[in-house]
């Protein structure tokens, strides 16, 4: 965000807010992807080894 503000130097507050929302959206998408990957890995373990530890 700091790089964006230094390089682009947005004139309107709406541009700053838009960039902040885009960053938040990217972070949320990344978290969802990681959660999905972990769930998929666990599911594959269950398929390969069963439910017993």
C-alpha positions, 0 to 999 in steps of 0.5 A: 500500500505504501508503494502504491501511495508513493508511486501513484500518488492518487488524487482522490480518496476513492482511489486509495479506498479502492486499492485498500479494498482490492488488497483486502480481497486478495488477502481473503482469496489467499486465505480461502485458497490455503484453507481449501488446500489444507482441507483437500490434503486432509481429505486425501489422507483419509482416503489413503490411510482411513480415519484411524491414526 
